[in-house]
Structures are given as C-alpha cells and as structure tokens.
Amino acid sequence: MTDQPFSKLDLQSELLEALDMLGYEYMTPIQAASLPPLLAGDDLIAQARTGSGKTAAFGLGLLQNLEVHRSDVQALVLCPTRELADQVAKALRALARALPNVKILTLCGGIPIGPQLASLAHGAHILVGTPGRVDDHLRKGSLTLDSVSQLVLDEADRMLDMGFRETLERILAQLPKHRQTLLFSATFPEDIEALSAAIQRQPRRITVDAPAAHEAILQLAFTVERPDKYDAIIALLQHYRPESALLFCNTKRDCDALAAHLNAEGFSALALHGDLEQRQRDQVLVRFANRSVNLLVATDVASRGLDVAGLDAVICVDPTPDAEIHLHRIGRTGRAGESGLALSLFTPQEIHRRQRIEAYQGSSLAEGPPEALESTFRANALKQYAPMVTLDIDGGRKHKLRPGDVVGALTRDGALTQEQIGKIDVFDTATYVAVHNKVAKQALRQIQEGRIKGKRFRARLLR
C-alpha cells in the first residue's frame, strides 16, 4: 500500500463512493503507478502479480470512460481462465455498484452458450471473457466489437502459454484500430514483448514487482533425492503444520499422483490442472478457498487467478525452470501484511534451477533445517485443520438464489447457527456452502427436506 489516496485522482464521484464502500482509501503500488497514465488514455504494458490490485487499476479506467447511455460493448477484458474471468467480473461489479445501469457480462467456456446469447441480445457495456468463448461468439455473429474503445489482456503471458495466440489474433482483427490497449502480465518473456509491439501504440511500461524476494515470506530450500520427495513433503507438512498450503508440480500427472498420496496418508488434498471439467474446477477452488480442504496440488497454468486469503504456505515440489514463475508462485502467501512460508525442494540434479532463482531475485535461498525432514508426527493429527465440509446445492443465480436465502434455510427452526456456516459461493446453476463438520449431515437434511424461497433443491456433501 502507498500513502497516495484514490481521492487525488480525477475520478467520478460514484467511483470514489464505491471505493469508500469497499474500504479502499489508499492505492497499491501498481494502482498508483498505472492509474494516472491509464486515465490519460495511454496504452500500458504493466508487470503485476495476482493480488497486487491490478484489477481495480484497469477497472477504474474502464468505468471512468464508460458511456452508460449507450448499450453497445465499449470495453473488453480477456483472461486465460474462467476462474480469473469470474474474479475480474466480480471486482468490476463491486466498483460499479454506485453507477446506475452498468451491465457487465461474462463470456466463458465450460458452460452452455445459449444463456450467453440471450444476455448479449439485451446489450452489455463491458465484456469479461476467455479467448475461446469470445471467439465462438464472433464466429456465430452474436457479438460485434466495433465500438470497443478499451481492451485489457489480463495475465497475457498465461494466455500465450495456453496456446491462445491464434485465437487472440482473430479477436484483435475484429477490434477498432484506434483504442486503448492495456496489457497486464506477471512475466515478460519475448513473446509478450512481441505481442505488445504488434497491438499497442507507444505504451507506457510499468514494473512494480521488481525481481526481488518477498520480504514477508520466509523462503527455505531443501535438497532431497527424487525418490524421497513424497516422504519429504509429508515431513514438512507435519513439521510446519500449515492450515492451508498450495503445492506446485510441473505436470498434471504429478499433481494427481501427489494428491492421491497425500489423501492416502490422512491429509485432505485436491488436484487442480487443465484436464478437469469446469464444474470440477469450480468445486476444487471453492473447497480450498472455504477451508473444506487444506491442501491444493496445482500446475502453474491452472493456478493462475487463484487468490486465497490467508494462505499459510507454498511448497514448490518441482522447481520451475523459469525464475520469474518462482516469484509468482511464492507470492501467493504472505499477503496483506501477514507473514508467509515458501518451501522449495531440489534434487541434486536441479541445483542449477535453484541457482537461477537466487540470481534472479538477488538473494540466496536459506537452507531449511534438517530436523524439518525428520518429523515423526502422524498425518492424522492434521485432520483438525480442515474443519469445514462443502454443501453443493443444485441451484444458483439462474434460480434467483442469494446467500441470505441459503442462510435462512440452514438456520430455520434453529437447526444451525450463523457461526456454523462459512463462505457461500453462488454460481449460475450451483451454490456451494461451507458448514462445520459436526453439523454437515444436519445441514444437508435442512436443504433436502426443506425449501428455499418456496422451492425444493437437490443437495450433496462434497468429500
């Protein structure tokens, strides 16, 4: 956070009101650096990691220039994954809460296209979507981008990594040449530089996350033989006892294998990678964020856009060959003034990757204490750290369900107290509710045998 307040910017009073309601008084470094040139109409190429406040930065710029009386699409935000697109759309709606009649529409794959066609027919001001689904609508003729004056490519490096280059080129060909283009990326490989040169006009370059170690994060390195990695991970979890941890592997197969091994050892773990169907991905992310599961094993691409508050630890099971990606990995812990823990495993054959990381961040990785690899605690003792269970209800926004409706159904007749109900996530056709383990079966009965807004809904517990 900086000492520069949002009030110093020439923003609409409604946007300042929304910022005040959200409790945002001072700008983060990326916001302070990018908002003045962004509001002046400059193209930007900005380096910023997840959780740095970049969404509010470009979001304020989009909303400031919006002409609400027009019903055509004036701004397009492209994201690599549905999770990030949903997260961005949610943040934009929060910023627009004091602006009347602003319509923000999400266009992502993994869900039926029919409802999106109906929504587009009624018009939208801002579109947030994934390249594949936006391209689908352009091909069908259900979407035109002739009036777009602002384009945002969020997590641009991941979009290129995921093979969206040709799709992006088709979308860009449908956009007006005279527009403002904002390119946000956690890393700056050569293909990002080439993309910027092709689609931007004299962009202002902003780098906030300098290549340096995160001060609030304790980084420790452990050297182990490859056959001993699983035992080392179990020992580290037993020694440091994080309530929640994100573990990185470099392949989908390794994610599945490690998650299965952790569950067999008595831990609560899920895998997150590109082979999961959209509903599975939603469930995995929700369960990890609401503390129904305390360990998430993920690939780098699948985890982009993941922003979980209070993440205790990051464990790099497989070191990344890209030193910038390493900093992006560990930056998910130690946020909002809290301390974080980052543990990295290296085999003797991977020492060159450790040296590359140390050279890039300008500091050495401290050697972890040997006793951390010799823990004798049993994994079953950690089950207390997953105190919640997720209740999956077959109804969501399309059924007019709101969090308050679910709370009312669960607390009816004193069945549950509000303290026994955790995070509630409402999607288009599903709602996920975290409830305490001890009342999980009772919560399930409340939904299955009762009604919400006069209707019956099917429900199940995710375990």
N, C-alpha and C positions, 0 to 999 in steps of 0.2 A: 504494500500500500504506500502511496505517496502522500505528501501534505497538500496536494492540489485538489480542491473540491470541484465537483461537477458544476457548481453554480457559476464558476468562472467562464464556462463555455456559453456560447450564444445558442442555447437550446430552447425549444418551445417550452412554455410553462407547463404543458401537460406532461412532457417527458421528465422535467425536473420533479413534478409531483409524483410520478411513478417511481422515480429513483428514491425519493424520500420514503414512499410507502414500502419499498423493498429494503430500506435501511442502508442504501448506498450513498455515502456522503463524499468519500474521497476516491479518487481514481487509482486504479492499479497502474504499475509502470507501463504496461502495453497500452492501456487506455490513455494515459497522459501523453504518450509519445505519438499515438496514431490518430486520436480524435481531431486535433487541430487541422492537420493536412487532409484528413478524410472529409471533414465538414467543409473544407475549402474546395473540395471536388477533385483532389489529386488521386491518381492511381497509387496503390500501395502494394508493396511486397513486404510482408511482415513475418518475422520468426517469433512464434509464441506457442507454448505448450498448453495442453489441456489444463484447465483450472486457473489460467492466468488472467481471465476476464476478457478474452478476445471477442466472445460472442456479444457482450454488451457494447464493446467498442464498435464493431461494424453494425450491430443492431440499432444503436442510436443514430448512426449515419443514415441507415435506410429509412428509419421512421421520420427523421428530421425532414427529409426531402420528399416524403410521400404526399401525393395529392389525393386525399381521401374521396373527393367528389367524383373522381374517375374510377371506373370499375375494371380497368384493364391491368394486366400484370406489369408492375413497374420495377420490381426487384426480384432477382433470382439468386438463391443460395444453394450451392451444390455441396454435398457431403459424401464421404465414401461409404458410410453405413447407415442403415435405418436408425440405429440407436443414436448416433450423433445427430441425424436429421431431426428426430423427435426431441432430443435435448435442446437443439437450437430453436426449434419452433416454440417450445415451451418457454424458453427465455425471452423470445421476441414478443410473445403474447403478454408476458408479465410486464415488459417495458411499455407495451401499447395499451395497458389497461385504462389509462386516463384519456386516450384518444378515441373519439367516437367512431364506431362503424369500420374499424380496420379489420380486414379479412386476411388471415394468414393460413395458407393451405399447405399441407404436407403431401408430397408425392413420392412414395417409396414402393419398392418391390416387396414380394413376400406376402402381399395381401391382395384381395380381388380388385380389379381395376374399375369395375362398374360404379361403385360409390364415388370414386375419384372423378369419373366422367360427369356424374350428376353435380358434384361440387364445382367443377370447372365451368359448367354451364351457367352457374349463378355468379361467376366472376370472382376474382381474387386480386389483392394488391401485392402480396408478397408470396412467392413460392419457395418452399424449402424441400429439397428432394435429393434423391440419389440419381446419378447419371443415367443408369439403365432405365428407370421408370420415366424420367423426364423425356428421354429419347423415344420411349414407347409412345407417349402422348403426342410428340411431334410427328411421328410416323403416321399415327391414326388421324391426325388433323384436329385432335381435340384440344390442342394447345398452340397458341401463337405467342411469340416473344418479341413482336415488332415494337412494343412500347417500353421494353426494359431499358432503364437508364443506369441501373446499378447491378453489377454481377459480383458475387462473392464465391471464391473457391476456398472452402474450409478444409483443412487437412489435405492440401493439394498433393503432398508427397505420397500419402497413402492411396489417393485415387490413381496415381500413376503406377504405384506398386501393384495395385489390384487389377491392372490391365484396362483401365478406363480411357486410355489415350484416344483411341479412335472414336469412342462414344463422345468424349468431350469435344473433339474436333467437329463432329456433326452438330452438336448443340451450339457451339460457338459460331458456326456458319449461319445459324438462324437468328443471331442477335444483331442489333444495330451496331455499326462500327463505332459510332460516337456514343460512348458510355463510360462510366466509371468502373474500373475493374480492381477488385480488392483480393489479393492472393495471400492467404494465411497458411503457413507451413511450419511444422516443428523442426524440419531439417531442410537444408538447401543443397541437395545433390545437383549434378549437372543438368539433369532433365528438367528440374524446376527452373533453373536459370534460363534454359531454352524456351520453356513454356512462357515465362514472363516476357521474354524478348519478342515472342510471337503475338501476344494478345494485349500487352499493356503499352501505354504511352508515357514515356519518361517517368516511371514510377518512383515514388519516394520509398527508400529502403529503410526499414526499421528492424533492429535486432535488440530485443530486450533480454532474452535469455542467453546471456553470454556463456561461452563454453567454460563453465567453472563448476566445481562441485557445489551441491546444495548445502548451505551451511547448517540447516536444521536437521539434516539427515546424517546419521551415523552409518558410514559405509565400512563393511568388513568383507574381506576376501578369505576364502578357504580353498586350499589345494587338496584335491582328492582324486583317486583313480576312478575312471569311468564306472567300473562295476560297483563301486562303493557309493555312488551318488545318491541312490534311494535311501540307504542307511543314513547318510549324512543329512539328508533333508529331514528325516524323522527325528534325528538327534537335535537338529537346530530348532525344530518346532517344539520339541519337548523342553529344550533349554530356555528359549526366549519366550515361549508361551504367548504368541500374539493372538488377540481375539479375532483378528481378521488379517489375512495375508493374500497377496497376489503373487503367483508363481509363474515365471515365464519359461516356456520351452520354445524351441525353434521350429518344431514341426507339429502337425495335427496329431500324428500317430503318437508322438511322445506325450502330448497333452492327455490323450485318452488313457495311455498306459500309466502315467503318473497318478492321475485322478483315481483310477481303479485301485492302484496300490495303496494310496492314502486311505481310501474308504475301507479296504481290507484290514488296514492297521488300526481302525477305530476312529479315524478322523472324519470330518464332514467336508467333502470336496466335490466340485463340479468342474468340467472342462468347457472351455469356450474357444471355438475355432470356426473356420469358414464352412465346414460341412454340416453344421446344424441348420435345421429349418428355422424360419423366422420365429414361430411360436416357441420353439425350444430355446432360441437365443433370448427371447423376452423373459422366459421363465428363469433361465440361468442368471441373467443380470439382476432381475428383481430379487431372487432368493439371496444372492450375495449382498446386494445393497441393503436388504431389510434384516440381515443377520440371521437368516434361516440356515445359511451355510457359511462356514467361516474360512474356507479355502477355495480360491478360484485359480485354476491352471489354464493359462491362455497363451496364444500366439500374439505377436506384436500387432499384426493387422487386425485381428478380431477384437483386440482390446482398445483400439483407438476410439476415443469418445467416451470411454469409461471413466467416470468421475465419482468415486465413492468417498463420502465424508468419513474422516476418522480412520483411514486405512493404516493399520499399525505397522505393517512390514511388506516389503517387496523382496522376493527371493528370485534371483536370476539363476535358474537351474542350468540353463545353457547360455553361455555368454554370447552376446550378439557380435558379429564381425564389424558392425557399424558403431563407432564410439558415440555418435550423436544419439542413436537409438537407446543406448545405455542410460544416458541422462534423462531421456524421455521416460524410460521405464521407472527409474527410481524416483522421479519427480511426482509420482502419484501418492507417495507418502510424505509426511512432514509438511502438510499444508496448513494454512490459516493459523500460523503461529505455533502449531504443535510440532513436537519432535517426531522424527521418523527413523526407521531402521531399514537398511538395504544390505542384504546378504548375497554375495556372489560366489558361485562355485566354479573352479577352474581345474581342469585336468592338467598334468604336466605338459601335454601337447597343446594346451590352449593358453599358455602363458603369454604368447605373443598378442593375444586379444586383450589380456589384462594390461600389458604394456601400452597398447594403443589407446585404451581408455584413460590410463593415467596420463599419457602425453597430451591427450585432447583436453582433459579437464584441468590440467596443470597441477595436479597433486596426486600423491600415491594413495593407493587403497591400503588401509591398515590391515594387517594380518589378524584374522579372527583368533580368539583364544582357543587353544587345543581342547580345553575341557568342554567347549560347546559341542564338540563332535563325539563326546563320550557320555552323553546324558543317559541315565538308566530309568527315567520316569516312563511309565506306561502311557500309551496314547489315549487310553480310555479316560484318563484324568482330564483330557481336554474337552470332553463332550459338554461340559458345563458352559463352554464358550459359544455354543450355538443354541441359545435359549428360545429361539422362535421357530415356528413352523409356518409355511405359507399356505393359505387357503385360496384355491383357484375357483373363481365364480364365473360361470358361462354367461356373462352379461357385462356391458360396458357403456361407453359414451353413446353408442348407437341405440341403447336401450334407456337412455336418459338417466343412467346411474351416476351418482355423485358419492364422494367419500362419506358425507354425512348420512346418506341413506344406509350405507353399509354399517356404519357405527350404530345407527338406530336399531337395525335388525339384530346386531350382535348383543346389544345391551338391553334388549326388550325383556321385560319381566325379571330384570336383574341377573340375567344369565352370565354376562361378562361385565367387567368394569372397563372404563375407558383406559385405565392403566395397563390392562391386559391386551390391548390392541396396539399394534405398532404401525409401521408405514403402510399406506394404502396407495396402490398404483392402478389407475383406471385407464385401460386401453379401449380401442373401438369396440371390441366384442368380448373382452375379458377384463376381470378385475382381480387383482392379487392383494391379499391382506395378510400381514404378519400378525400372528397371535402367539401368545406364550404357550410353550409346550404343554403345560399342565391343563390348559383349557382347550386344546386343539380339537378334541373329539366333540366337546360341548359346542364349540363354535361351528363345527361342521353341521351338527344337528340343527342349530338355530337357522342356518341357511336352507338346509334341505327340507326341514319340516315347517318352516315359516314362510313369510312373504316379504319382499322388498318392493315398496311402492305398489302393493296390491298384486304383485306377480310372483310366481314361483321360479326359482333359478336352480339349475343343477350346480353342484359344487363338489370339490375333492380336495384332499390334502396332498401336497407335493412333498415327497420324501426321497 
